[in-house]
């Protein structure tokens, strides 16, 4: 008589790490859908990390690279200097701001401190501001460390992209410092908009240069 051979017991495999992660993602998405669908769909759901704080008038953003307060804004093709005229199809945006270089070295990047939607239509090279020191009208973006400086920042943007009385949302850009590899000094990495300042511009015909008063 032949003894029956018992079938080997089947071992249940534990789900792999990838399967666990995938399952968690599916559960998270499903939970989000249960919340979003009754409220009108995914368009009504915003990630908290994507919310950019608003910088009220008269308040300063204290950054790692620069601190800045965004004061007055002017829009138009007329400036106090008669020889300053925009290119064809362009108009001026001028911002009065108070800026302080918070880094330990003199820095020339204040011309890229602010951004706004109308700049997106321009080549990268044309998105930097022309910076003038309000005390004497000197053109420079090089600011010494630790010195609070009132400046006028000026851009040329396409006509129709901005208008008197229509709010402009300015983003204040900040990043983290690293030692530069290809040149001496500091490189700024992970630059992004940290706060936004919504200001309503008035006509550039009302602008007066502080150094001419």
Secondary structure, DSSP 8 states (H G I E B T S, - for coil): ----------------HHHHHHHHHHHHHHHHHHHHHHTTSGGG---GGG--EE--TT--EE-SSEEEEEEEEEEES--SSTT----TTEEEEEEEEEEEE-SSS-B-GGGGSEE-GGGGGS-GGG-S-EEEETTT--B---B-BT-EEEEEEEEEEETTSS-TTSEEEEEEEEEEEEE-SSSSSEEEEEEEEEEEEEEE-EEGGG---GGG-
